[in-house]
């Protein structure tokens, strides 16, 4: 299900009518479109800062041409592109089905035939992708969809920013989801070529996630995870039998020690499928309103992309489990963006809570609790009786800083911010009130009312997702939903003038 278009969004791109927004990422905005025959498509429009690079446009054009040769039976088919448009855009098949990340999150890890099917399906897709000379570069649970006919892998090898390779040395940073990045991705030597084996490594990490709900090198931070990838053996607890052996081979430190996609597929097809225990899930049948839609992005939990340099990785060795805040530069991270998925509300008139002139409680309508920002630690649900639950919504363009009325140490202002977790959803924490991707939130009308008749709103970080509630863990968090609907809305309880 798409969201409404915003002012300034295109209404038509080439021969495609633009119907709505599917989501956003660091590379641009993904729109729902349809062709002249009424067939739905996903259209990725590249961000302007990449579109100005001549080298990017050249690579975009060559990779589109190669990607068109990928057999579409297990991938989102590339239907067209215009590298010369301002900005460039890419048109792919719209896959209507939930992601592997969503399925594991909602139903738990897979076993038996379901797990085997996922492993085979992804290996089949990689065989087709590599056969066309394309490297995926960002295989992860959010890019594996359950569609009619089986597993489909999306978002492969096109419209990715320049990264450190022998051909493309425009930056010394690497782009990808850290938990699924091969060791060679962290290699500082500019002559290093990141090739097909990096996708095989990611296959091993994704299959491990499907089987256990966790990644094989999970650390407390992105640098810690990277260091484990570089220096530690994978933790394969929960996997056994032939599949464990194949995952271990795929996760070899040396690229030359990993099987090719074809060898991997042949080995998987030779494995006798283990029986699934009673009650174990099978891959879901697609529904009309899936929690995630098939466009080139959108994982749920283990999809936190982080921009890391080799320097940061080495620094992590000295400081241990470093925390990467979203205030770090993420300009070429595929999840970074300057706007959120829902359409922004118009700027309110003076004197209202949304104009920043009133204090407010942020009441979480579905659970009848208020958001509280302790002096230390993560934001929590509370009864709203203390000053830690009082906020001012400070407009910043069409976005907002959510400022606590209770200052921190040295009387410094505190604002709500997003802290990234490479192996889970983003966390809401106290941070400085400097304007950044970590601290800017959009506040969008949800269209309903709470039990007191107050209007409800969704709160979202433009770069990292929508503020949600986890009933099992009893915590608030930030998560990109793709096409899914937010499960948590807020109403504002007036607590007097600023």
N, C-alpha and C positions, 0 to 999 in steps of 0.2 A: 504494500500500500504506500503510495507516494504522498508527499506533503505539498501544499500549495506553492506555486512559483512566487518569487519575491520581485519587487520592483527592480528593474535592471536585468532580470534573467531573460535569456533568449526565448522567444516563442516559436522559433523555427531554426533548424540547422540543416542546411542542404535540403534534401528531400524528406526530412523528418519533422513532424510536428512535436513540440516539446509540451508534455502534459503535466509534469510535476517534478519535484525533487525526491531523489532516492536517498541521497546522503552526500557527505563531503569527506575529503581527506586532504593530505598534504599535497597531492598532485593536482587537485582540482575538485570540481563538483560533478556529481553523477546525477543525470536527469533521466526520468522515464519519458520515452518518446514512442511514436508510432509511425510506421511508413504509410505510403499511399493506400496499401491494402488493409490497413488496420492492425498489422502485426506489431506487437510491443517490442521495444528494444531498450537497451541501456546505453546512454550517451555520456561518455566521460569528457568533460571540457577541461583542458589543461590550464593551470594557473598561469597568469601573465608573466611572472618572473622567470618561468622556464621557457615560455614561448618566445622570449626575446633572444634566447641563445641559439645561434645558427647551428652549432654542433648538435644541440638537442633536437632541432627540427630535422636535421639530416638523419640522425639515428632513429627518430620517431618514424620517419618514412621507410627506412630500410627494415625496421623491425615489424612494422605493419605488413609489409609485403611478405616477409617470412612467415608471420603468424597466420596469414591467410591460407598458408599451405598446411596448417595443423588440422588433422581430421577432427571434425566437431563432435564425434560420438561420445567423448568423455571430457570435453572442454566447452567453455562458452564460446561459440563460434564468432570470429571476427567478421563483421558484415561490411565494414567500410571505415574510412577515415579521411580527414582533410588536413594534412600537415601544414598547408599554406593558409588556412583560415586564421583569422585573428580573433580569439586564440585557437590553436589546433584542437580538434576533437576526434574521438574514437567511438565507433558504434559497434556494440557487441550484442549477442543474443541475450535476451532477458530471461534469466533462469529463476523460475518460481519455486523456491524450496528453502528450507532452513539450512543453516550452516552446521558443520560438525561441532564448532564451538558452542552453538546454541543447544544442539542435541545433547552433548555431554553435560553441559551446565544444567539443563532442565531434567534429563532422564538418567544421568549418571554414565559411568564408563561402559564401554562395549565389550562383549566377550563372544566366543564361539564364532558362528557363521557371520554374525553382524560385523565383528571386528575383521574377520578375514575378507569380507566383501569390501570394506573400506580400504584395507591395505592393497588389495588387488586393483580396486578402482583408481586409486591415486597413482599406483605404479603404471597402470595402463595409460593414464593421462600423460604422465611424464615421458613414457615411451613415445607417444605421439608428438608431444611438444619438442622433445630433444631430436626426434627424427626430422623435424622441420628446421633444425638448427637454432631453435629458440631456447634461451635459459629462462626459467620462471622467475628466479631471483627473490620471490617472497612467498614461498609455499608455507601455509600455516592453517590452523583449523578454520579460521574465518573465510578462507578462500577455497574451502571444500564444501560443496553444496549437495544436498540430497534432492535430486530432481526426478521427474518422471523418466523411468528407464535406468536409473542408477546414479552413481556418484559423478559429479562434474567438478572440474577444477577451473577456477576463474582467475582473472587478473594476472595473466602470465606474460612477462617479458616485454611489455609495451608501456610507453608513457611513464617509465620510471626515471627518476633524476640521475644525472651522471654520478658515477661512483668510481672508486679507485680500481682501475684496471689498466692494462697496458695500452688499451685504446682510448680510454677516457680518464683523464687525470685532472679534471677541472676542480676537484675538491679532494681533500684528504680525509673526508668523512665517509662513513659507510651507512647505507640505508637498509633497513630491514627490521624484522621483529627479532630481537636479540636471542630469545630462547630457541629459535630455529635457524640461527646463522652458523654456518660451518666455520671451523677454525681459520681457514684461509681468508675469510672475510675480514679478519682482524690483522692480517699481515701488513706491516708498514711498507714493504718493498713495492714501489710503484710499478714494477715490472710484473708483479703477480697477476695472473689471469684467473679470475673466478669463473669457473665453467660449470659444466653439467654435474660434476660430483657434488657441488654445493646444494643442488636440488635433492640429491639422494640423501645427503645428511639431513636436510629438512624433512624428507619423507620419514626417516627413522624417528625424529622428534615428534612428528605429527601422529604417527602410529602409536607411539608411547603415550601421548596425550589421550588418544582415543581409547586406549586400553585401561588407563589409570586415572585420567583427569589431571595429570601433572606432566611437566616436561622433565627430560632426563638430566638436565643440568641446572635445575631451579636454584637460584640464589636469592638473597634478600634484596638485591638491587640489580640493575642492568649491568654495571661493571663486575659485580660478584658473579653473575651468571656467565658473563663473557670469560672471566678467569677460569671458571669451572670447565667451560667448553675447551679452553686452551690447554688446561693442565690436568684435569681430573677425568677418570673413567666415567661413563654414564651410569646413573642409577636406574637399573632395569627391574627393580623390585615390582612384582605384579605381572610381569611377562614371563612365559615359560615356553618350552617346546621349540619347534622350528622357527616360529615367528620371532622369538627372542633372539635366536642366532642371527636371523636376517637383519633385525634392527641393530644388533651389535655391530655387524659388518658395515651397515649404512652409516653408523656413527663413528667410524674409524677416524682418527686424527688426520692421517695422511689421505689426501684426495685419491691417490693412486690405489689405495687399499679398499676402496669402496666399489661395489658392483655397479655396472651400468644399469640404466633403467630397464633395458631388455633382459639382462641377466637377472635382475631383481624380479621382474614379472615372471620369467620362466621358473625361477625357484619357488615363487609363491604358488604358481599353478600346479607345481609338483607336490605341494604340501596337502596332506589330508586334513580337511577342515575339522577342527575339534567341535564336539557337540556343545551347545549353549545350555547352561543350567536353567532349570525351570524358573520362569519369571524374568529372565534376562531379556533386555530390549533387542529389537531388530531394527534395522534402518527404517526411519519413519517414511510413511507414504506422504507425498506432497499434499498440501492443503491449499485452499483458496486464499487463506490469509496467513502465510508463514511468518514466524517471528523474524526472519531475515530474508531479504530479497536478493536475487542473483545479479548483482552488479559488481564491478571490479573493486571491492573493498569489503568492509563490514564484518569483523569478528565481534564476539561478545566479550569474553573475559581474557583469554590468553592472547589478546591481539594488541597489547600495548606496544606500539612501535617506539623505538628510542634512537635518537641520533647519538652515536658514540664515536669518538676518535680513539686511536691507539693510545694517545696520551692519557685519556680518561681511564682506559683499561689498566694501564700501568699504575696510575694513581690509586686505583682501587686496591692494588696489592699492598700499598702502604697504609691506607686508611680503613681497610676492612670493608664492611658492608656500607658503602656510600649510598646516600639517598640522592636520586636524581629528581629534582623538582622540575615541574613543567616550565619554570622560568628559563631553563637552558635553551640555547638556540636549536630550533627544530624546523628550520625553514625548508629542508628537503626531506622531512619525515612524512611518510604517506598518511599519517593521521593528523598532521598539523594543518590548521586552517584558521581563517579569521572570522568564521561565522558558524553558527550551529545549525542543526538539521531543521528545527521548526522555523516558521516564518516569524520575524520580529514584530512585536507590537509597536504601534506608533508611540512617539514620545508623549507622555502624559502632560497635562497642564500643571502649572506651579501649585504648590500647596498639598500635593498628594504624596503618598508613600513612594510611588515610583519616580517622583521628582527629587527624592533625597532630602525632603524637608521634615519627614516624620520618622520616628523610631518604630520598629515593627517586630513582631514575632513572625518567624517563618513556620507556619503551621502545616504539618504534613497530614493532608486530609484523610488519606486512606487508613492511617494508623492512629489518628487522633493524638498526635504527639508534636512537639515543637523541636526544631533544630537548635542544638546548643553547641557552641564552640569553646571548649575548655581552654585554659591558658596553655596547656600542653596536651599533646595527643591528638586524636582524630575527633571530628565532629560526631556527635551522638544525638539520639532521640531523648527528649527530657519532658518534664511537666511544664516548662516555660516559666518557672517562678524566679529564676535568678538572672542577673545581668548578663551572664554568658549566653543567654538565649535572645538578647536584644541586638538588633542590627539596624543599620541604615543602608538603604539601597542607593548608591551613588551613581548617577548616569555617567557613562563614558561613551559618547557617540550613541549607537543603538544598543550597546552593551551596558553592563553594570559591574561596579565593584560592590561586593557584599561585605560591608565594614562592621565589625563588632563594636558595640559602644563601650566595651570593657578593654582598656589598653593593656599592653603587655609590659614586659620588663623595660625600665627606663622610660615609661610612659609612651612607648612607641605604639602607633596605630596597628591594629591587627585586622586582616581581611581573610575571608574564606579563599582557599586555594586548592589546586589539584596536585597531589603527589602521585607520581607514576609508580606502578608495580608491574614489573615485566612478566609476572606469572599470574596476574589476577587483575581485577578491576582497579581503576584509579581511586585513591583515597581522598577524602576531604579533610584538610588540615588548616591550621592557622599559619599565615605567612605575612610578609610585609604587604603594604597596600600599594606597591608600585604596579603600574599598569603593565600587564604581560599576559601571555596566553594562559598562564596559571591562574590568574585572578579575574579575568573577564568572563562574565556569564551573560547569557541571554535569558530573558524572562518573557515567556510567550503564553498567551491565553490558551487554557486547556478547554474552555467552552463549557465547563460545569460549575457547580457550586458546592461548598462544603455543608456540613450539617447545620451551620449557622446562617446559611444563605449568602456567604461571601464568595466572590468569584475566585476560581482556581486557575493556577498557572503552572506551566512546566518550567523548570530551571535547568539550563544546560550550559556546559562549557563548549565554546565554539570549536575548540581543538580536540577535546577528549571525550565528549559524550554527555549524556543526560544524567542528572542526579536521580538515583533510584534507591529503593529500599530492599534489603535482603532479609526476609522474614526468618529464615533459618538461623542466620548469624546475628540477627538483630542489629544491623548496622546500615548506614547510608554509604553509598559509593557512587562512582561515576563510570558510565559504560556507554559505548557507542552501540546503538540499537539497529542500525541499518533501516529496514522497513518496519521493525517492530514498534509497537506503541509503548510510550512510557507508562510505567505502572505506579508512579508516584506524582501527585500534584500538590501544590502548595497554595495556601491562602494567607493573606496578610492581616495580622491583628494589630491595630493601631495602638501604640504605646506612648503617644505624645510627641510634641515638637522636638526637633533637634536642638 
